[in-house]
Amino acid sequence: MDPMTSVSPSVGILLAAGAGSRYTGESHKLHADIGGIPVWEHALTQLIAANIGPTIVVTGAVTLDLADHDIYEVHNPRWDEGQSTSLRAAIDIATQLNVDAAVIGLADQPGITSEAWSKLAQSTSTIATALYHDTPGHPVRIASSLWPELPESGDFGARALLRKYEHQVERIPCSGSPFDIDTTKDLDEWLKQSPTSSP
């Protein structure tokens, strides 16, 4: 796809570049198996199913087999400098796509539903976040007017913006789960709750 010719109101961004250093399994955590499907693919499938617009996946520490998916894959060579660099790499593409907003999620969260992605994409707020039983989580929607304020360095994504504009954040109740797979214990816990698929 040519990013210079695509126009859409929203873009979906999946961050999948980190080292996953807390995970002590035999593979990278994103390759951990849930019902015969790797963690990252559960997350990406839900984003694609939401059909909110172009999809960007940022890779870095680990290779993902993205050939069968109609997406923009962005490799971040600075992945080890923190999440901000991966988000910036995605926003660079989003800027070329001329979209109004980015809806951002994490590849280690297999329980984020297509409904959550869709609800955030439909928001007209400058900044919005999903809400799970009164707890905010991903995805997060950030209008293009705020992109220049995203951090340039460090292991931060939109956290600083959510704090800065706390009183303007729209919190959108969503189904699913924001549980993330950081450790082998997390994976075991997830499999006990949902042994074959994400909820």
C-alpha positions, 0 to 999 in steps of 0.5 A: 500500500502507498501511505501517501494515497490513503485517506481515512478518519482513523488509523489503528496502531498496534505496538509490538516492538518491545523486548518482553524481558519479563517473560521467561518462556521458551519464546518471546511473549508475543509468540506465546500460544493461546488456543493455537494462535500467538498472543499478537495475532489475537490482538491484531485479529480484533483490531482488523475486525473492527475495520476502523481504517488503515492498520499499522503494526510496529515491530522491533525486538521480534519478527512477526509473520504479518504477510497474510494481513493487509497492514502497514508494518513499521520496523522500529530500529530504536525499539530498545529506547522505549515505547515512545519511539515505537509510537512515534514511528507509527505516528509518522505513517499516520501523518502521511495517511492524513487521518484525524486520529490514531487508536492505539493498542498493545500486542500483548493484550489478547482480550481487547475486543473489536468492539473496544477498537470500534467504540474508541474510533467512533469517539469525537473526543480529542483524547479518549480511553477504553474503560473496563469496570471503572479501570481505564485501559487500551485502546486509547484514541488521540486526535491528530491535533495532540500528536505533536505533544507525544513524547519523543523518548522514554518508555512512555506512550500516551500516559503523559497526555492522559494525565495532562488532559485528564479532565478532557478524557472521554472514558468509554465502557468496553467489553473484553479485558485489558489483561496483558501478558508480561510473564509466564505467570500471566499467560498461565492465568490467562489460559485458566480464564480462557484456554482457547481464545480471547474473551 
